[in-house]
Amino acid sequence: MKNDNTPISRKAFMEELRRYQKGSVTRRHFLGVTGLGTAAAVMGGAMPGLLPSRARAQDIGDRVVLATWPNYHDAANFDAFTDETGAYTQVNVFGSNEEMLAKIQAGGSGWDVFVPTNYAIPTYVEADLIEPLDLSKIPNFDPASFDPRFADAGTIDGVVYGVPKNWGTTGIAFNSDKTGGVVDSWKAFFDGARDAWDGRVMVHDYQLTTIGNALVYHGFSFNSVDPEELAQAEKLLIDVKPHLYAISSDYQPAMRNGDAWLTMCWTGDGKQMNTDMPEIGFALGKEGGEIWSDYYAIPKDAPHKEAAYALINYLLSPEVNAKEALAHGYPVADSRTNALLPEELLNDPIIYPAAEALSPLEFGAAVTLTDPNRAELMARFKSA
Amino acid sequence: MTQSRARALLLTPAGLWYAAMLLLPLAVVLIFSFGERSAIGGYAPGFTFEQYANLPARFAAFRNTLTLAPVGTLAALLIAYPLAYFLAVKVSPKWKTMLLVLVIVPFWTSILIRSYAWIFLLGGKGIPALLEVIGLDDVRLLNTPFAVLVGIVYGYLPLMVFPIYVALEKLDKRLLEAAADLGTPPWRAFLQITLPLSMPGVLTGSMLVFILLMGEFLIPAILGGGKVFFVGNALVDLFLQSRNWAFGSAVAVALVVVMLITVGIYTRLVKRFGASRDDVGLM
C-alpha cells in the first residue's frame, strides 16, 4: 500500500506547479478555453526583446509557432533549434483535434506547425486549411524508413499533407495497488467503475475515446456512428456517470495522488506515470480500442512557413527525434530513430506493445470528428 | 454648442468601444444563431429556427446554472455580510486597511490558479485526509457540486464583500446611538437600521456575483471534474469540440435572454424594496 493519506509534499506541489508551467495540467479544458495559450503567444510576440534575433545565413525569421499536445516534446530541443536557426519556438498546447480544428477554422490562429491526428487530416484537406508539403524542404523525412501503418494517413490522393510524428494507443492506466492486478478490458473497466472502483474511475473529456470505448464494451466498432449502437453506448455512459471520479483528459494528477485508480490513458501518459510510480500500469483493452498516429503539418495561413519547414525538418532528424521519444515516451515509426533508442525502451511493453495486443485496435475514422450525433451524445453524457 | 460638442467628444471613445466590442459581436452571434452547422463543423449561412427549436437539448445545462448561480450567490452573501460588517463596523481603523488588503490580494492571482489550489485542498490528500484523522473515512469532496459551490463562493467573495462594506461604511452611526438611547435592543437596531441601509450594497454585490456565475465555466470544469455542466461549459464544447457554431450561438442568445429576464425581475424587486424602505421612513 502506498501511503496516500499524508498531505501533499512540497516536492509534489512543485511538480504540479511545474506541470502547470509546462501547460500539461491545463490540458484540454483550460489552456484552450481560457486563451492562456494564445495569451502566451501574444505576450511573446509583443516583447521581441525577449526573443533572440541573430543574423543568419539562411534567415527563417525570429519565431515559429507550434500547436501541439501536452507532454509531447523535449523542451531542450526547442532551445537547440533556437541556437541553430535563431528562430524561437512558441508552443501552444491543446487538448483535442476538435479544438485545434476550431481555432484553424476560425482563422488567424497564427500557427506555423500543428500536430493533427490521422483521422483529422481528411477534414483539414476537405476544408482547404492544410498546406500540401514541399518535401524538398524536409530532407530528414525519409518515407522508406517509416512504418507505412503510421505514415499513410498523412497522404491523401497522392498529396503529402503530414509527416509522421509519433503513434500510440488509448488504453487503460490502473493503480494495481488498488485494483489488485492488471485491468485489460473495457468490460472490466466500465463494470468495475460501477462496482468495486466506485468513484475512482476517469474517462476522457473527449467524444472519440469515451464513446469509442463504450462502443467497444458492447462489441461494436470504436468508430461506429450507427444510431442503434450509439444509443447503447450512451446508455452505458449515462449509467456509469454517477460513479465516475471525473470526466477529464487531465488524469495524471488524480492518478498520481491516488484519488483516481483507473483512467482511459494515452501511451505516453501511461509510460510517464509508470516510470515514476511502478504500481501504475498500462494495458490495452483486449476487445479493442484506439490506435493512432500524429503528424506534423502546416496550416494554409501559416505566417512563418520557412520556419515551419525548418522546425519540422529539425524535429524529424533521427538524433533529435530520439531525444523527443526519450522525453515523452511515445513510440516512433521511424526505423532510423528507433536504431538510436535504448534496447529497454524498444522492448517496453507500454511503448511498443506486442503485435497481437495491437491487432484488435482501430484507427479513428474521420467521420467521428464531424458526426453531430456523437457530439450531442457527449453533451448529454456530460450534462446528465 | 461648445458644451454639446464637448459632450459628444467625451462620449465618442465609449460609444466606439460599445459599437465595436459589444454590438458587433452580439450581431454576429445573432446572425450565426439562425444559420446552420456546416458538414465539417463551423458555420454555414442560412435562415432557420432549427437551432432555437433544438434548445431543449441543453435544458440540463440551463437547469444546473439556474440552480447553482442563485445558491452560490446566496452562500457568498451569507459569508460576505458578516465579514463586511466586521470590517466596516467592528474593526479598529488601525487594522482596517491591512484587513481590506488581505481581502483583495487573492484577487490579484488568476482564478485558474486559485481554483487549482482547491484541487489539492479538496482532493484525497487535503481536507479528506484531515477528516480521516478524526475518524471520518472516505469523504469525497472534489468533483462534486459542493466543490463547485466552494470554488464559486471563494472566487467571487471579494465582489460581494466590497459593495456591502462600502454601504456599511457610509452608515451614520448616530442612527444606532439614537436607537440605543430610545431603548432598542442591538438586534432590532440591526434589523431595522443597519440591514435596510446596507441593502444597496447587498443588491449590488448579489447582482455582480449572480451575473458572473451565469456565465461561469472554469470553476465547474476544474472543481466539478467535468461532471457539473453549466451553460458556459455547453458553450465551450459547442464552439471548440463539436464546432456547432450555429447552435452554440443560439444557446448564447438564450443565455442572454434568460439573464435579461432574471436581471429584469431582480431590478423590479429592488425598486419595490426601495419603495418599502421609504415607507419605513428612514430615507
Boltz contact constraints between the chains, C-beta under 6 A:
constraints:
  - contact:
      token1: [A, 5]
      token2: [B, 129]
      max_distance: 6.0
  - contact:
      token1: [A, 7]
      token2: [B, 125]
      max_distance: 6.0
  - contact:
      token1: [A, 8]
      token2: [B, 120]
      max_distance: 6.0
  - contact:
      token1: [A, 8]
      token2: [B, 125]
      max_distance: 6.0
  - contact:
      token1: [A, 29]
      token2: [B, 221]
      max_distance: 6.0
  - contact:
      token1: [A, 33]
      token2: [B, 236]
      max_distance: 6.0
  - contact:
      token1: [A, 98]
      token2: [B, 241]
      max_distance: 6.0
  - contact:
      token1: [A, 99]
      token2: [B, 240]
      max_distance: 6.0
  - contact:
      token1: [A, 102]
      token2: [B, 240]
      max_distance: 6.0
  - contact:
      token1: [A, 102]
      token2: [B, 243]
      max_distance: 6.0
  - contact:
      token1: [A, 105]
      token2: [B, 42]
      max_distance: 6.0
  - contact:
      token1: [A, 123]
      token2: [B, 40]
      max_distance: 6.0
  - contact:
      token1: [A, 126]
      token2: [B, 40]
      max_distance: 6.0
  - contact:
      token1: [A, 127]
      token2: [B, 40]
      max_distance: 6.0
  - contact:
      token1: [A, 199]
      token2: [B, 140]
      max_distance: 6.0
  - contact:
      token1: [A, 205]
      token2: [B, 226]
      max_distance: 6.0
  - contact:
      token1: [A, 246]
      token2: [B, 143]
      max_distance: 6.0
  - contact:
      token1: [A, 246]
      token2: [B, 225]
      max_distance: 6.0
  - contact:
      token1: [A, 246]
      token2: [B, 226]
      max_distance: 6.0
  - contact:
      token1: [A, 247]
      token2: [B, 226]
      max_distance: 6.0
  - contact:
      token1: [A, 247]
      token2: [B, 227]
      max_distance: 6.0
  - contact:
      token1: [A, 248]
      token2: [B, 225]
      max_distance: 6.0
  - contact:
      token1: [A, 248]
      token2: [B, 226]
      max_distance: 6.0
  - contact:
      token1: [A, 257]
      token2: [B, 125]
      max_distance: 6.0
  - contact:
      token1: [A, 258]
      token2: [B, 124]
      max_distance: 6.0
  - contact:
      token1: [A, 259]
      token2: [B, 123]
      max_distance: 6.0
  - contact:
      token1: [A, 259]
      token2: [B, 124]
      max_distance: 6.0
  - contact:
      token1: [A, 370]
      token2: [B, 40]
      max_distance: 6.0
  - contact:
      token1: [A, 370]
      token2: [B, 41]
      max_distance: 6.0
  - contact:
      token1: [A, 375]
      token2: [B, 242]
      max_distance: 6.0
  - contact:
      token1: [A, 382]
      token2: [B, 229]
      max_distance: 6.0
  - contact:
      token1: [A, 383]
      token2: [B, 60]
      max_distance: 6.0
  - contact:
      token1: [A, 383]
      token2: [B, 61]
      max_distance: 6.0
  - contact:
      token1: [A, 383]
      token2: [B, 229]
      max_distance: 6.0
